[in-house]
């Protein structure tokens, strides 16, 4: 009865933690549009820019952002751009990559994709995070030499498979324009699922190795059917690796500690079982 009670309490605790985890996911506030404006001592109407993260590339350590332009007022004016009444140059830079966008007078402003270099490493999957900075400024004319134009950024922080945070930051000394910090990390649900898959790999490997060790030590009777089960385990682990959410290239730290170790343990377990079967298995 004590064992049954202890197991029951353990199962209840696991179920409660499981429900609390998903309740926390449901209570997380949803992201929405936010606006950041640059204040300049000028009466010039601000240039509205709609900024959205479109892709996170962990391998190349880059985040792609789209820039939509509008001279209209309102946070969603970028979706219905007006024709600028003067030439405008928009300068975007992450410190290394520099992009100058020229908006011609009377011409529709095109959507522009920029690549922002970020710091972070995919080897920490699924706990990898990426951070980068970008500075955006605008001038009158086709070169960044005319009168400064204030900008108003509307930020959209949603991206499938990632949690994106775009925050205004204090400008560095000598920096001109509006500075932003962009952060990207994997959602909590994705981290949980990836960790669970790696845990399943470890359990499968432990089961396979246990079967092989008990068989070669002569502590359990040989069952020929277990050979197929061990072989199935050996192929099941790579299949689990291929369904990881946002599956990274092979070689992240979790692969070295879990995936490759699990494959090695299963191969050893299968080899032990075959050796035991060849030595003590029933004769024809």
KEMI-607818 format. One record per residue (C-alpha): x, y, z; residue in three letters. Coordinates in steps of 0.2 Angstrom, whole numbers, padded with zeros to 4 digits, always signed. Last residue first. Example, Ala and Ser with C-alpha at 12.3 -4.5 7.8 and 13.67 -1.06 7.14 Angstrom:
# residues 2
+0068-0005+0036Ser +0062-0022+0039Ala 
//
This chain:
# residues 284
+0090-0131-0169Unk +0101-0126-0153Unk +0093-0114-0140Unk +0104-0098-0137Unk +0118-0099-0125Unk +0133-0092-0134Unk +0125-0085-0150Unk +0111-0078-0140Unk +0123-0070-0127Unk +0133-0062-0141Unk +0117-0056-0150Unk +0111-0048-0134Unk +0128-0039-0130Unk +0128-0032-0148Unk +0111-0026-0147Unk +0115-0017-0130Unk +0131-0010-0137Unk +0122-0003-0152Unk +0108+0004-0141Unk +0121+0013-0130Unk +0130+0020-0145Unk +0114+0027-0152Unk +0109+0035-0136Unk +0126+0043-0134Unk +0124+0050-0151Unk +0107+0057-0147Unk +0110+0063-0129Unk +0126+0072-0125Unk +0133+0074-0142Unk +0116+0078-0150Unk +0112+0090-0135Unk +0128+0100-0139Unk +0123+0103-0157Unk +0131+0092-0171Unk +0117+0088-0183Unk +0109+0103-0191Unk +0095+0111-0181Unk +0077+0103-0181Unk +0065+0118-0179Unk +0054+0106-0168Unk +0063+0089-0167Unk +0055+0077-0180Unk +0072+0071-0187Unk +0079+0067-0170Unk +0064+0055-0166Unk +0068+0046-0182Unk +0086+0044-0178Unk +0080+0036-0161Unk +0068+0024-0169Unk +0081+0015-0179Unk +0091+0008-0165Unk +0075+0005-0155Unk +0068-0006-0169Unk +0084-0016-0169Unk +0082-0019-0150Unk +0064-0024-0152Unk +0069-0036-0167Unk +0082-0044-0156Unk +0070-0045-0141Unk +0059-0057-0151Unk +0073-0070-0149Unk +0070-0071-0130Unk +0085-0076-0119Unk +0081-0079-0101Unk +0087-0066-0089Unk +0102-0064-0077Unk +0114-0073-0089Unk +0126-0058-0089Unk +0125-0056-0108Unk +0106-0055-0107Unk +0105-0043-0092Unk +0118-0032-0101Unk +0109-0032-0117Unk +0091-0029-0110Unk +0098-0014-0099Unk +0107-0006-0114Unk +0090-0006-0124Unk +0080+0001-0110Unk +0093+0015-0106Unk +0094+0019-0124Unk +0075+0021-0125Unk +0075+0032-0109Unk +0088+0043-0116Unk +0079+0045-0133Unk +0063+0049-0123Unk +0072+0063-0113Unk +0078+0070-0130Unk +0060+0071-0136Unk +0055+0079-0120Unk +0068+0092-0121Unk +0063+0096-0139Unk +0044+0098-0133Unk +0048+0109-0118Unk +0059+0120-0128Unk +0046+0122-0142Unk +0032+0125-0129Unk +0043+0139-0121Unk +0045+0148-0137Unk +0062+0149-0145Unk +0072+0164-0143Unk +0075+0181-0153Unk +0080+0198-0147Unk +0081+0214-0157Unk +0088+0229-0150Unk +0084+0246-0158Unk +0092+0263-0161Unk +0084+0278-0169Unk +0095+0289-0178Unk +0113+0296-0177Unk +0126+0287-0167Unk +0141+0298-0161Unk +0140+0290-0143Unk +0128+0275-0143Unk +0110+0278-0144Unk +0099+0272-0130Unk +0089+0257-0134Unk +0072+0254-0141Unk +0066+0236-0140Unk +0061+0223-0152Unk +0057+0206-0144Unk +0054+0191-0154Unk +0048+0174-0148Unk +0051+0161-0162Unk +0042+0147-0171Unk +0030+0158-0181Unk +0035+0176-0180Unk +0026+0190-0170Unk +0035+0206-0164Unk +0027+0219-0175Unk +0035+0236-0173Unk +0029+0253-0178Unk +0043+0265-0181Unk +0041+0284-0182Unk +0055+0293-0190Unk +0061+0311-0189Unk +0068+0318-0205Unk +0086+0325-0204Unk +0090+0339-0216Unk +0101+0334-0231Unk +0117+0324-0231Unk +0112+0306-0231Unk +0111+0306-0250Unk +0095+0305-0261Unk +0087+0320-0253Unk +0079+0323-0236Unk +0087+0312-0222Unk +0081+0297-0212Unk +0089+0286-0198Unk +0088+0268-0193Unk +0100+0259-0181Unk +0100+0240-0179Unk +0106+0229-0164Unk +0107+0210-0162Unk +0103+0197-0150Unk +0100+0178-0152Unk +0095+0165-0140Unk +0098+0146-0140Unk +0090+0135-0127Unk +0084+0121-0139Unk +0098+0121-0145Unk +0114+0128-0137Unk +0124+0124-0152Unk +0114+0136-0162Unk +0125+0150-0156Unk +0121+0168-0152Unk +0125+0186-0157Unk +0115+0194-0171Unk +0119+0201-0189Unk +0104+0210-0196Unk +0099+0207-0214Unk +0087+0219-0222Unk +0072+0216-0233Unk +0064+0232-0241Unk +0046+0235-0246Unk +0045+0247-0259Unk +0040+0266-0257Unk +0028+0271-0272Unk +0036+0285-0282Unk +0031+0303-0282Unk +0047+0309-0274Unk +0060+0294-0274Unk +0063+0284-0258Unk +0081+0279-0258Unk +0086+0265-0246Unk +0104+0265-0239Unk +0109+0248-0231Unk +0124+0246-0220Unk +0130+0229-0213Unk +0144+0230-0200Unk +0137+0241-0186Unk +0119+0235-0188Unk +0114+0248-0201Unk +0099+0256-0208Unk +0099+0273-0218Unk +0083+0280-0226Unk +0085+0293-0239Unk +0070+0303-0244Unk +0066+0312-0260Unk +0051+0323-0258Unk +0032+0322-0259Unk +0032+0304-0254Unk +0018+0293-0262Unk +0006+0286-0249Unk +0008+0269-0242Unk -0007+0258-0238Unk +0000+0244-0227Unk +0013+0255-0220Unk +0000+0267-0213Unk -0004+0254-0200Unk +0002+0264-0185Unk -0006+0280-0191Unk -0001+0295-0201Unk +0004+0294-0219Unk +0021+0297-0226Unk +0023+0278-0228Unk +0037+0265-0228Unk +0038+0246-0226Unk +0054+0239-0219Unk +0056+0220-0218Unk +0068+0212-0205Unk +0079+0196-0208Unk +0088+0190-0192Unk +0106+0183-0194Unk +0117+0171-0186Unk +0120+0161-0202Unk +0115+0145-0194Unk +0102+0152-0183Unk +0093+0160-0197Unk +0078+0170-0190Unk +0065+0176-0202Unk +0052+0189-0205Unk +0055+0202-0191Unk +0043+0217-0194Unk +0046+0235-0195Unk +0033+0247-0201Unk +0041+0264-0205Unk +0031+0281-0204Unk +0042+0296-0209Unk +0038+0310-0197Unk +0031+0327-0203Unk +0045+0341-0203Unk +0042+0353-0189Unk +0060+0351-0183Unk +0068+0349-0166Unk +0069+0330-0167Unk +0060+0316-0157Unk +0061+0299-0164Unk +0046+0288-0161Unk +0043+0270-0156Unk +0027+0262-0158Unk +0021+0245-0152Unk +0010+0232-0162Unk +0005+0217-0152Unk +0012+0202-0142Unk +0001+0190-0133Unk +0002+0190-0114Unk +0007+0173-0107Unk -0008+0166-0097Unk -0010+0151-0109Unk +0008+0146-0108Unk +0007+0147-0089Unk -0008+0135-0089Unk +0002+0123-0100Unk +0016+0122-0087Unk +0004+0121-0073Unk -0005+0107-0081Unk +0011+0097-0083Unk +0016+0101-0065Unk +0000+0095-0058Unk +0001+0079-0069Unk +0019+0076-0062Unk +0013+0079-0044Unk -0002+0067-0046Unk +0009+0054-0054Unk +0021+0055-0039Unk +0007+0054-0026Unk +0000+0039-0035Unk +0017+0030-0035Unk +0020+0034-0016Unk +0002+0028-0012Unk +0005+0012-0022Unk +0022+0009-0014Unk +0014+0012+0004Unk +0000+0000+0000Unk 
//
